[in-house]
Amino acid sequence: MRVFNLTKGDYITLGQLLKAMSLVGDGVEAKVRIQSGEAKVNGETDTRRGRKLYPGDTVEFQGTEIKVAR
């Protein structure tokens, strides 16, 4: 499991997280892959790239699990 630490703000969006973790090349790729159902948030498929993620949330994408932390 990989960990993403929020350094500023209270949340990060799903699309921003995938870009920050270098799992997608850009925002367009993030949008397409998220909307096609490739991302899970807290165990459930989520198709919203603007989904707000807070400390304690987990994301699964391409076999990688990411925990959002503070």
C-alpha positions as a printed NumPy array, in Angstrom:
array([[  0.   ,   0.   ,   0.   ],
       [  1.236,   3.459,  -0.906],
       [  0.475,   6.523,   1.226],
       [ -0.291,  10.032,   0.009],
       [  0.188,  12.718,   2.654],
       [ -1.915,  15.854,   2.312],
       [  0.44 ,  18.791,   2.761],
       [ -2.036,  21.607,   2.226],
       [ -5.789,  21.799,   2.226],
       [ -8.321,  19.426,   3.711],
       [ -8.769,  17.166,   0.693],
       [ -7.483,  16.159,  -2.751],
       [ -9.646,  15.157,  -5.708],
       [ -9.473,  11.696,  -7.206],
       [ -8.054,  13.002, -10.492],
       [ -5.401,  15.063,  -8.7  ],
       [ -4.389,  12.064,  -6.592],
       [ -3.863,   9.827,  -9.609],
       [ -1.72 ,  12.527, -11.232],
       [  0.245,  13.189,  -8.018],
       [  1.012,   9.47 ,  -7.663],
       [  2.121,   9.306, -11.342],
       [ -0.521,   6.693, -12.156],
       [ -1.795,   8.74 , -15.123],
       [  0.017,  11.097, -17.459],
       [ -2.375,  14.047, -17.327],
       [ -5.838,  15.232, -16.379],
       [ -7.422,  14.031, -19.612],
       [ -6.17 ,  10.496, -19.048],
       [ -7.364,  10.642, -15.424],
       [-10.832,  11.748, -16.563],
       [-11.164,   8.967, -19.147],
       [ -9.889,   6.203, -16.877],
       [-11.979,   7.308, -13.876],
       [-15.149,   7.679, -15.962],
       [-14.625,   4.207, -17.402],
       [-14.821,   2.765, -13.884],
       [-11.164,   1.917, -13.274],
       [-10.943,   3.585,  -9.832],
       [-12.389,   2.434,  -6.531],
       [-12.758,   4.662,  -3.479],
       [-13.193,   2.897,  -0.159],
       [-13.966,  -0.346,  -2.018],
       [-16.642,   1.064,  -4.349],
       [-16.247,   2.092,  -7.988],
       [-16.406,   5.877,  -8.341],
       [-16.614,   7.601, -11.729],
       [-16.236,  11.201, -10.488],
       [-12.775,  12.668, -11.045],
       [-13.736,  15.527,  -8.71 ],
       [-14.524,  13.128,  -5.848],
       [-13.034,  14.69 ,  -2.712],
       [-10.698,  12.416,  -0.78 ],
       [ -9.988,  13.019,   2.892],
       [ -7.496,  11.463,   5.329],
       [ -8.517,   7.851,   5.935],
       [ -9.89 ,   7.272,   2.422],
       [ -8.366,   4.534,   0.285],
       [ -8.179,   4.38 ,  -3.502],
       [ -7.564,   1.322,  -5.687],
       [ -6.319,   1.889,  -9.234],
       [ -4.492,  -0.53 , -11.544],
       [ -3.725,  -2.917,  -8.709],
       [ -2.266,  -0.133,  -6.572],
       [ -3.856,   0.761,  -3.233],
       [ -3.345,   4.296,  -1.93 ],
       [ -4.238,   5.573,   1.521],
       [ -4.8  ,   9.296,   1.998],
       [ -3.186,  10.571,   5.192],
       [ -2.426,  13.884,   6.844]])
